[in-house]
Amino acid sequence: MKGLNDDATRSNPIDVVLVGGPDDLPETARRLRAPASGGTIKVPHRGGYEHFEHDRRTGRPEGQEPAVFRWTMRTRIAE
């Protein structure tokens, strides 16, 4: 069941910082805006995807530091 604020949350992006993963992932790719409702982020990189999950231990009070997403795995792009 969809909550009352689901659409508003998806359309209201937040600042995110990606931590971990490959050393050659550019710093510009590590800071981005993402939907507030997302628990995972998938970034294309060197013929595959780097997967990051929201680190819920790092709270994000409204208007403060970016949400932290930590690297979890890499997958290849299917041919």
Steps between C-alpha positions, in 0.01 A plus 500: 500500500626842408537763772360849471842661457665241270476712184624810681795304644602364157482842340697666779867401439761515775877551498690170511865404544629158385764335721725205411523311174769538237772758553464625142131594537516876440430733790237670284311167482510466879286808570156506344128559549277196538136430586441513875319166489792308346684247715745406225694679226655335194780692322628395155880464506754320275258262329304419813306647787615595847225446759460715810250465786378767739689489830210552739739533795593844374198710573414787270316771689304721264723760334826350626777281358440277196366147543781240494479202264766229539634275225370141516593330172576521130308335217576476128277638230328207327569464129 
